[in-house]
């Protein structure tokens, strides 16, 4: 761990004893965060699951903040076994107590023009849609044989994390015209170099198309309707419940979590395995979500001595 990461981890422990009575909400990303380490059968690591249960039983609220769609988020909630709300599709849909309190979709014509322009300029390896009814719809044409094979292998290895998908141009463009698209994902490539490129292209798209929201997730670029991000989703959620923005802890690991880190910086936590460009945006760094126990469920036994803090 770098010296800066070590300092941030130490700061996380100190924060636990200055803010324990203030934290009412845990807003957590899933992939790479709550799902770290990955458990392809039980989804959530037992230590993370126990922390969530203890926090909820003590009166706290947990909201999943993810790029994933509703069916999968409902699956996670059932697996953990306690009431959990969710902000899905990067802020396009928000569910509180089992009811959608926000559900945003793209203007179909505006989205069609955007995708045509992006395809001409960047020719992404794959385009995926998330709609109200279908979590993943993929294009079929202009997809290389290698991309197809590697994507199928990737999906086969996902186990319990896999989402059902439809691969059909006819269905893709039919759903695009229907006007129920919540989120778009563009696969820029499959290498580490393409991951860096996705981050750079995202910065360009943000400036070029201010009427949409853009973030990046590994080798993917994610697009949502204007005003829909993880940050806006958490803000809406807190305002809807009448909870102060100082009363939330946000935790994530990727580029689409950065808006959340910036909006709730003092109580932001990034995973230690994240890219450096992501970690620098958060106030604190942790190895696992379960490391937040001293913050969310403080007790006398969990308070480190001054020697331990040093």
C-alpha positions in Angstrom: 0.0 0.0 0.0 1.3 3.5 -0.9 2.0 6.0 1.9 -1.1 8.0 0.8 -3.3 4.9 0.9 -2.0 4.1 4.4 -2.8 7.6 5.6 -6.3 7.4 4.2 -6.9 4.0 5.9 -5.7 5.5 9.2 -8.0 8.5 8.6 -10.9 6.1 8.1 -10.4 4.7 11.6 -10.2 8.1 13.2 -13.4 9.2 11.4 -15.2 6.3 13.0 -15.0 8.0 16.4 -15.9 11.5 15.3 -19.0 10.6 13.2 -20.6 7.4 14.6 -23.9 8.9 15.7 -24.3 10.7 12.4 -24.2 7.9 9.9 -27.7 6.8 9.0 -27.2 5.5 5.5 -24.7 3.2 3.7 -24.7 3.8 0.0 -22.6 1.0 -1.6 -21.6 0.1 -5.0 -21.8 -3.7 -5.8 -19.3 -5.0 -8.3 -15.8 -4.6 -7.0 -17.1 -3.2 -3.7 -19.9 -5.1 -1.8 -19.0 -8.1 -4.1 -15.4 -8.0 -3.1 -14.0 -10.5 -2.7 -16.2 -12.3 -5.4 -18.3 -15.2 -4.2 -19.8 -16.7 -7.4 -22.3 -18.8 -5.5 -23.4 -16.7 -2.5 -22.9 -13.3 -4.2 -21.9 -11.4 -1.0 -18.9 -12.2 1.3 -20.1 -13.3 4.7 -18.3 -10.5 6.6 -19.9 -7.8 4.3 -23.3 -9.5 4.7 -23.0 -9.5 8.5 -22.1 -5.9 8.5 -25.1 -4.9 6.4 -27.4 -7.0 8.6 -26.0 -5.5 11.8 -26.3 -2.0 10.5 -29.9 -2.4 9.4 -30.8 -4.1 12.6 -29.3 -1.1 14.5 -31.6 1.3 12.6 -29.5 2.2 9.6 -30.5 2.1 6.0 -28.5 0.4 3.2 -29.0 1.5 -0.5 -27.3 -0.3 -3.3 -25.9 2.1 -5.9 -25.2 0.2 -9.1 -25.1 0.3 -12.8 -27.1 -3.0 -12.7 -30.8 -3.3 -13.4 -33.8 -4.1 -11.1 -34.0 -7.9 -11.4 -30.4 -8.4 -10.3 -30.8 -5.8 -7.4 -33.9 -7.6 -6.2 -31.8 -10.8 -6.2 -29.1 -9.3 -4.1 -31.7 -8.0 -1.6 -33.2 -11.4 -1.2 -29.7 -13.0 -0.8 -28.7 -10.6 2.0 -32.0 -11.1 3.8 -32.7 -7.6 5.2 -34.6 -4.6 3.8 -32.4 -2.8 1.3 -33.3 0.0 -1.2 -31.5 0.5 -4.5 -30.4 3.1 -7.0 -30.1 1.2 -10.3 -28.8 1.9 -13.8 -26.5 4.6 -12.4 -29.3 6.7 -11.0 -32.0 6.2 -13.6 -34.2 4.2 -11.3 -34.6 4.5 -7.5 -36.5 2.0 -5.4 -37.5 2.7 -1.8 -39.3 0.1 0.2 -40.2 -1.9 -2.8 -41.6 1.0 -4.9 -39.9 3.0 -7.7 -39.9 6.6 -6.6 -37.9 7.7 -9.7 -37.7 6.1 -13.1 -36.0 8.1 -16.0 -35.5 7.1 -19.6 -33.9 8.6 -22.7 -35.7 10.6 -25.3 -35.5 7.9 -28.1 -34.7 10.2 -31.0 -32.0 12.1 -29.1 -30.4 8.8 -28.0 -30.6 7.4 -31.6 -28.7 10.4 -32.9 -26.1 10.2 -30.1 -25.4 6.5 -30.7 -25.1 7.1 -34.5 -22.6 9.9 -33.9 -20.6 7.8 -31.4 -20.5 4.8 -33.6 -19.2 6.9 -36.5 -16.5 8.6 -34.3 -15.4 5.7 -32.1 -16.9 2.4 -33.5 -17.3 0.7 -30.1 -16.9 -3.0 -30.0 -20.3 -3.6 -28.5 -23.4 -1.5 -27.5 -25.7 -2.6 -24.8 -29.0 -1.2 -23.6 -30.7 -1.5 -20.2 -34.5 -1.0 -20.4 -37.4 -1.2 -18.1 -38.1 -4.8 -19.0 -34.7 -6.1 -20.0 -31.4 -5.7 -18.1 -29.0 -6.3 -21.1 -29.8 -6.1 -24.8 -26.8 -6.3 -27.2 -26.2 -5.4 -30.8 -25.2 -8.2 -33.1 -23.8 -6.5 -36.3 -20.3 -4.9 -36.5 -19.1 -7.1 -33.6 -15.8 -8.9 -34.3 -15.6 -12.6 -34.0 -12.9 -12.2 -31.2 -15.1 -9.9 -29.2 -18.0 -12.3 -29.4 -16.0 -15.2 -28.2 -14.4 -13.3 -25.3 -17.7 -11.9 -24.2 -19.3 -15.3 -24.2 -16.4 -16.6 -22.1 -16.7 -13.7 -19.7 -20.4 -14.2 -19.3 -20.0 -17.9 -18.7 -17.5 -17.2 -15.8 -19.8 -14.8 -14.0 -21.8 -17.5 -12.1 -24.3 -15.9 -9.8 -23.3 -12.4 -11.0 -24.6 -13.1 -14.5 -27.6 -11.1 -15.9 -29.8 -12.5 -18.6 -29.2 -10.9 -22.0 -30.7 -10.7 -25.5 -28.5 -10.5 -28.6 -30.5 -9.3 -31.5 -30.3 -6.2 -33.7 -34.0 -6.4 -34.4 -34.9 -6.4 -30.7 -32.2 -3.8 -30.0 -33.5 -1.2 -32.4 -37.1 -2.0 -31.5 -36.4 -1.3 -27.8 -34.5 1.9 -28.7 -37.5 3.2 -30.6 -39.9 2.1 -27.8 -38.4 4.8 -25.5 -37.8 2.8 -22.4 -34.0 2.8 -22.3 -32.5 3.7 -18.9 -28.8 3.2 -19.6 -26.4 2.5 -22.4 -23.0 0.8 -22.2 -20.3 1.0 -24.9 -17.5 -1.6 -24.9 -14.4 0.2 -26.0 -12.2 -2.8 -26.0 -11.0 -5.8 -23.9 -7.4 -4.8 -22.9 -5.9 -2.7 -20.1 -5.0 -0.1 -22.8 -8.6 0.1 -23.8 -9.6 0.7 -20.2 -7.4 3.8 -20.2 -8.9 4.9 -23.5 -12.5 4.5 -22.1 -11.6 7.0 -19.4 -10.2 9.5 -21.9 -13.1 9.2 -24.3 -15.5 9.7 -21.5 -13.9 13.1 -20.7 -14.3 14.1 -24.4 -18.0 13.0 -24.5 -18.8 14.9 -21.4 -17.7 18.1 -23.1 -19.2 17.3 -26.5 -22.7 16.2 -25.3 -23.7 18.1 -22.2 -27.3 16.9 -22.6 -26.3 13.4 -21.4 -24.4 11.9 -18.5 -21.2 9.9 -19.1 -19.1 7.8 -16.8 -16.7 4.9 -17.3 -16.6 1.4 -15.8 -13.4 -0.5 -16.7 -13.4 -0.9 -20.5 -17.0 0.4 -20.8 -18.5 3.9 -21.1 -21.9 4.3 -19.5 -24.5 6.8 -20.7 -27.6 7.8 -18.7 -30.2 10.6 -19.1 -29.2 14.1 -18.1 -29.2 14.4 -14.3 -29.0 10.7 -13.7 -25.8 9.6 -11.9 -24.9 7.8 -8.7 -24.4 11.1 -7.1 -27.8 12.5 -8.1 -29.3 9.2 -7.1 -28.0 9.3 -3.6 -28.9 13.0 -3.2 -32.5 12.2 -4.4 -32.7 9.2 -2.0 -31.6 11.2 1.0 -33.9 14.1 0.2 -36.8 11.7 -0.3 -36.3 10.3 3.1 -35.5 13.6 4.8 -32.0 12.6 5.8 -29.1 15.1 5.9 -26.4 14.7 3.3 -23.9 14.6 6.1 -25.5 11.3 7.4 -24.4 9.0 4.5 -21.3 6.9 3.9 -20.6 6.2 0.2 -18.3 3.4 -1.0 -17.2 2.3 -4.5 -14.3 1.3 -6.7 -14.7 2.6 -10.2 -15.1 5.6 -12.5 -18.9 5.7 -12.2 -18.5 6.1 -8.4 -16.4 9.3 -8.7 -19.4 11.6 -8.9 -20.6 10.0 -5.6 -17.1 10.6 -4.0 -17.1 14.2 -5.1 -20.7 14.9 -3.9 -20.1 13.3 -0.4 -16.4 13.7 -0.2 -15.9 13.7 3.6 -17.6 10.3 4.0 -16.4 8.7 0.8 -14.5 5.4 0.8 -12.7 3.8 -2.2 -11.6 0.2 -2.4 -7.8 -0.2 -2.3 -7.7 -2.3 -5.5 -9.2 0.6 -7.5 -7.3 2.6 -10.2 -5.2 5.5 -8.7 -7.3 8.0 -10.7 -10.4 6.8 -8.7 -8.7 6.5 -5.3 -7.5 10.1 -5.4 -11.2 11.3 -5.6 -12.2 9.6 -2.3 -11.4 10.8 1.2 -10.6 7.3 2.5 -9.4 3.9 1.3 -10.4 0.5 2.6 -9.7 -3.1 1.6 -13.2 -4.4 2.1 -16.7 -3.0 2.9 -16.6 -5.0 6.2 -13.7 -2.6 7.2 -16.5 0.0 7.7 -17.7 -1.8 10.8 -16.1 0.7 13.2 -17.8 3.5 11.3 -21.3 2.0 10.9 -21.5 -0.1 14.1 -19.1 1.5 16.6 -18.5 -0.1 20.0 -16.1 0.4 22.8 -14.3 -2.8 21.9 -13.7 -1.6 18.3 -12.0 1.7 19.3 -8.3 1.5 18.6 -5.8 2.8 21.1 -3.5 5.7 20.1 -0.7 3.2 19.6 -2.9 1.2 17.2 -3.9 4.3 15.3 -0.2 5.3 14.9 
